Amino acid sequence: MRLLAVVTSATLLALAGVHGGVATLDHHDGPLRVGGDDGILCIPTSADGHYTFGHEAARNATDHALQVDAVALVGARNVAMVGPGYLSPIDDTGLIGAMPGWPPEGGSATFDRKRVMPLTLAPGHIENLVLQLVATTPAEFDAVEVTYTANRRARRERNSTRLEIRDSCLSR
């Protein structure tokens, strides 16, 4: 009976995706939504190795504030974040987007009003998730994972867009 309880507990933890004390949920299985449809995004090599990734929106799908704690790259190869990550208001020009260079050129004026993580995301609010990246080509990451707190419970949310940085995106 004791062995069964140990095996059952281990099995439940594995099924729940508990990792490092934080429940790892499927992307889109919690009050924070990041990104949308699955896909691959390719941006060309920059002259100085710096990039802007502002391709995703983060939405608080609840009626209470969320604490957005941190962001990290998942499955990163030859690419790393510079700094903690930002949320920037979204205006009528849309998301900042993904592009070679930092800071984003010709992007939304809302980038000047960006907020540095950790931060609070108001109920029902949507903001642009913006990351500064440095990379050597070829580079890629599988996802962006946002760690946040909702109702005093730590959670993780992953986007569904994979990023590639290549000399040419046409030869994919």
C-alpha positions, 0 to 999 in steps of 0.5 A, spaced: 500 500 500 505 504 501 509 503 494 502 504 491 501 511 494 509 513 492 508 511 485 501 514 485 504 521 487 510 521 483 505 519 477 500 525 479 506 530 479 508 527 472 502 528 469 501 535 472 507 537 469 510 540 476 517 542 475 521 546 479 515 547 484 511 551 479 506 547 475 507 547 467 501 548 464 500 547 456 500 554 453 493 557 453 491 553 460 491 559 465 489 566 466 495 569 462 494 568 454 501 569 450 501 569 442 496 565 438 496 560 432 502 555 432 507 557 427 515 559 425 517 566 424 524 567 420 528 574 421 534 575 417 541 576 420 542 583 423 549 587 422 550 587 430 547 581 432 541 584 436 534 583 435 527 585 437 522 580 438 515 583 439 511 579 435 506 576 441 501 579 445 500 578 453 493 578 455 490 577 462 484 573 461 481 574 468 478 579 472 483 580 477 491 583 476 496 578 475 504 579 477 508 577 470 514 575 474 519 573 468 520 571 461 525 566 458 527 563 451 525 555 451 530 551 446 534 557 445 540 555 440 545 561 439 540 566 441 539 569 448 535 575 451 538 581 453 535 584 459 529 582 463 523 583 458 518 588 457 510 589 456 508 595 451 502 598 450 498 596 444 495 602 440 492 602 433 498 600 429 498 593 432 504 589 435 512 592 434 513 585 431 520 582 430 526 585 426 533 585 426 536 591 430 535 594 437 531 598 439 525 597 434 526 602 428 519 605 425 515 601 430 510 603 435 510 609 439 508 605 445 515 602 445 517 609 449 512 607 454 514 600 455 514 597 462 520 592 465 518 585 468 516 584 474 510 588 473 502 587 474 498 586 468 491 589 469 484 585 469 482 584 461 488 588 459 493 586 453 500 588 452 505 587 447 511 582 449 517 585 447 524 582 448 531 584 446 535 578 443 543 577 441 544 572 437 550 569 432 547 566 425 544 561 425 539 561 431 533 559 433 528 558 439 522 554 440 518 558 445 518 564 450 515 562 457 512 567 461 512 566 469 507 569 472 503 569 479 495 568 479 491 568 486 498 567 489 499 561 485 506 561 480 504 559 473 508 558 466 505 560 460 508 559 453 507 562 446 506 558 440 511 561 435 518 559 434 523 564 432 529 563 427 534 567 425 538 566 418 542 569 413 536 568 408 529 566 410 527 565 403 531 558 403 527 555 408 
